[in-house]
Amino acid sequence: MRTATDTGHLPVLLGEAVAGLAPRPDGVYVDATFGRGGHARALLSSLGPQGRIVAIDRDAAAEAAASTLRDPRFTFRRGWFSEIAQILASLRIQAIDGALFDLGVSSAQIDSAERGFSFRFEGALDMRMDTSRGETAAQFLARATVGELTRVIRDYGEERFAQSIARAIAKARERGPIVSTRELATIVAQAAGTRTRGDWRQDPAARTFQALRIAVNAELSELSLALPRITDLLAAGGRIAVISFHSLEDRLVKRFFAFASKPHGGDARIARLPIAEKAMPRPPLALVGRAIKPSQTEIAQNPRARSAVLRIAERTDAPLPANWPQAFEA
């Protein structure tokens, strides 16, 4: 199943994600990252007249794309991951049968120069998925300390030249504000210097741009809030499917699924105690298969799919722990 949206965008792992949700014809599903609607449209095609999809996205462009999808089974609401529970409550939805998260930045966002997501295009350093609130990347660069810049670039970009890049940014802003993508890319390239063999196929600015985007949009903290909250809303047998595109996202998803699918919460220390697993409370989630990656055929058709990883888990009928969801959020 490889169906492009009206914008030409190819959804990643489309067939695998929809099949992984095992949709019921009359089920209620959440597409937490509507984007340009590829996954939502495919999911709609698998539902019957009584089925329903609530699509959510923080991007105004996604809201515009959703306005073209006229189907009585489809509802769109603009919002952040952390607002999903409130959005569903406002629609009087108490339980759902599945949720899909297609993480990261979309091709449409990357290819829009004015959004500032890509070092390949000249544009203003914005990088916000929701341009109606929050600080831009340019504003963050203007006020962050060298220590904060180093931490963000190192932790979110996994960039080994983080400190050198942070210092270069601080020095450059003494001459004036850093406001354009090309300006930042040049600063980063000069600070990073010669790349090792393993870095040759990646632009020197790629990791820094990723780090700033994650920081500006609070992507990891939003995801860490959303996963336990969406689990709380799943009916027994309902599934969560998450497509991630870099190791930080995938690590967080993998850690949450481990936490929620083992009686001991994935804590190796507790697992080693002399307590029979069947004597412990049953976990709220069960893993569904192994992590799924795109086929070579899909990667050839859509090179941006090459880093994607799909993980799926199913809600059991076990009650949630008394301290849920704080147990994971903490």
C-alpha positions, -999 to 999 in steps of 0.1 A, spaced: 0 0 0 19 31 -12 -6 60 -18 6 96 -21 -15 124 -7 -27 152 -29 5 171 -22 26 142 -35 37 133 0 43 95 5 33 83 40 60 60 55 52 24 65 16 31 55 4 -5 50 23 -18 80 10 9 103 -27 5 93 -24 -33 95 -6 -30 128 -36 -12 143 -58 -42 133 -87 -17 128 -123 -28 136 -149 -15 112 -168 3 140 -137 13 159 -127 48 171 -91 58 162 -68 87 168 -43 99 142 -21 120 165 0 134 137 -23 141 107 3 158 86 -11 157 51 -35 129 59 -20 98 42 -23 75 72 -58 89 81 -71 83 46 -58 48 45 -73 40 79 -106 55 69 -107 31 40 -105 2 64 -134 14 86 -171 8 82 -199 34 84 -198 34 122 -161 39 124 -145 71 135 -112 89 133 -101 119 153 -70 135 137 -48 159 157 -19 181 146 -4 213 158 5 226 124 -18 251 107 -9 236 73 -21 202 85 -54 219 96 -58 233 61 -51 199 45 -77 183 69 -103 207 57 -103 190 23 -111 156 38 -149 156 39 -161 124 56 -187 122 84 -164 97 101 -135 122 103 -129 149 128 -98 172 130 -87 192 160 -56 213 162 -35 206 193 -3 192 209 3 156 221 -2 167 257 -37 180 248 -50 147 233 -69 137 264 -87 170 267 -95 170 229 -111 136 232 -130 146 263 -144 177 245 -157 153 218 -172 131 245 -149 102 236 -141 81 267 -122 52 250 -105 45 217 -95 14 198 -62 26 185 -38 55 181 -11 62 155 19 85 160 40 94 129 67 114 146 92 140 135 89 166 108 70 160 76 84 162 41 60 191 35 74 210 65 110 203 54 104 214 19 88 247 29 117 272 30 98 297 50 94 272 79 131 271 85 134 234 91 160 226 65 196 238 60 191 231 23 169 262 18 173 298 26 146 309 51 139 324 84 150 304 115 115 295 128 113 257 131 80 258 150 54 232 141 28 254 157 36 289 145 9 304 167 29 300 200 63 294 215 97 308 206 114 304 172 148 288 167 162 323 161 148 335 195 162 304 212 197 310 197 196 346 208 189 339 245 204 305 252 237 302 272 266 284 257 260 256 283 223 253 272 232 253 235 259 226 241 234 204 260 207 208 234 230 201 204 247 172 222 216 155 237 191 161 209 214 161 179 239 135 193 266 159 179 301 152 191 312 188 181 284 203 203 305 225 224 325 239 195 293 247 176 277 263 207 307 285 211 307 295 174 270 304 177 277 326 207 306 343 190 286 349 158 256 364 176 279 390 191 281 405 156 243 404 152 213 380 155 214 347 137 181 347 117 185 326 86 190 289 79 220 294 56 237 316 81 234 290 109 244 262 85 276 281 76 284 287 113 280 251 121 300 238 91 329 260 101 328 250 137 325 212 130 354 212 106 364 181 88 341 152 92 351 116 97 344 89 72 311 80 88 299 116 85 306 121 48 271 115 37 255 138 62 257 176 60 276 191 90 245 211 100 221 182 100 224 172 137 223 208 149 191 215 129 175 184 143 185 193 179 171 228 176 138 216 160 134 191 189 141 217 215 118 244 200 89 220 197 95 201 229 91 169 209 105 144 234 87 158 264 54 159 245 59 123 234 67 112 269 34 128 281 13 114 253 22 77 254 10 70 290 -20 92 285 -31 75 253 -27 42 269 -51 53 296 -77 59 269 -73 26 250 -100 0 253 -88 -36 259 -75 -49 226 -68 -14 214 -34 -7 199 -7 20 198 14 23 166 44 46 167 67 55 137 99 72 148 127 85 126 157 89 149 172 71 178 160 95 205 124 91 196 127 53 191 146 49 224 118 67 243 91 46 226 110 14 233 115 24 269 78 32 274 67 -1 258 91 -20 280 79 -2 310 42 -8 303 45 -44 290 64 -60 319 51 -66 354 82 -50 368 80 -20 345 111 -30 326 132 -24 357 160 -50 355 167 -47 393 132 -58 401 132 -85 375 162 -101 392 143 -104 425 131 -139 435 95 -132 427 75 -152 401 63 -131 373 28 -146 375 26 -133 411 31 -97 400 4 -75 386 -3 -79 349 10 -51 327 -13 -28 308 4 -33 274 16 -63 254 41 -60 226 29 -68 191 57 -84 171 91 -69 166 101 -34 154 93 -30 117 115 -11 92 108 0 56 115 -24 28 143 -17 3 115 -10 -23 99 16 -1 133 33 7 140 34 -31 107 51 -37 110 74 -6 146 78 7 133 97 37 118 65 50 152 49 55 155 57 92 119 49 101 110 23 128 75 12 136 66 -3 171 32 -16 181 17 -25 214 -17 -37 225 -38 -28 256 -45 -57 279 -75 -59 302 -53 -54 332 -60 -23 353 -35 6 352 -13 10 382 -26 34 408 1 60 401 -4 59 363 6 79 343 30 96 367 50 64 371 64 69 336 63 107 333 84 111 364 
